Amino acid sequence: MKIKVINPNTTASMTAIIGDSARAIASPQTEIIAVNPPHGPVSIEGHYDEALSVPGVLAEVQAGEAAGVEGYVIACFGDPGLAAARELARGPVVGIAEAAMHGASMIATGFSIVTTLGRTKCIAAHLVEQYGMERFCRGIWATELAVLDLDDPAGEARSQILATCRQALCTDECGAIVLGCAGMANLSRDLTAELGIPVIDGVGVAVKFVEALVGVGLGTSKRGDFAPPLPKPFL
């Protein structure tokens, strides 16, 4: 099985972290193809960045369809371009926020989200509502870390994320933490051990959801609003 994991930003070092995290979770028979678009924002930290990232995401899905890819993961917590990507793809397309929230709802009665900058909290809140997770999500917490701070091994990102997780756990009395950025994918196991509750990386959960859907022979419905885009000129 071929799964394409798309980092919507253009920072290759972050794509490498995401790809390694996906491969560590994937079944031995699954080939993980981790990519980022050649053009677009270096990080995604708001609505504008998300909008600029979507053409690159869709181009990667189109290329994957031509190469026989069987499923896709959109590895940004805003799930940019998810619905449009589903119009293009025959196989399943899963966003990491979607996967993490649904996964958390299956193993805890309530979860909190720990994300990057405070300005992204409204995006996470919108997705909580869109995915019907209001009764599970107990809080959304910002570390005030820029996305690219997560890419600095000499920085204080891990300790700041841990401190924010502790604050969320104490205040919200949540049963699980959802990490609100794909750049945090490599921290979930250590944080789970340290905090004593499930800390969920959406990259890994999304990969396993795609494997499960493909494994039982399910792809994206091509009837209704996920039917292929109508052919038309673009000027």
HURAVEN-V635354 format. One line per field, one symbol per residue. psi: psi as a letter, one per 40 degrees, with the letter a starting at -180 (. if undefined). burial: + if it has 9 or more other C-alpha atoms within 8 Angstrom, else -. A space follows every 10 residues. Layout:
# HURAVEN-V635354
psi = ???
burial = ???
This chain:
# HURAVEN-V635354
psi = hhhhhhheie hddddddddd dddddiideh hhhhiiieia idihfidddd dddddddddd ddddddefhe iihhgheefh edddddddid iihhiddddd ddddeeeiei iihhabidee dddddddddd efededheih hhefhidede ehdeafdddd dddddddddd defieihhhf hdeedeeddd dddddeihhh hddddddddd dddddefhah hehaeeiiih hiih.
burial = -+++++++++ +--++++++- +++-++---+ +++++++--+ +-++++--++ -+++-+++++ ++-++---++ ++++++++++ ++-+++++++ ++++++++++ +++++--+++ ++++++++-+ +-+++-+++- --+--+++++ +++-+++-++ +-----++-+ ++-+++-++- -+-+++++++ ++++++-+-- ++----+-++ ++++++++++ +-++---+++ -+---++--- -----
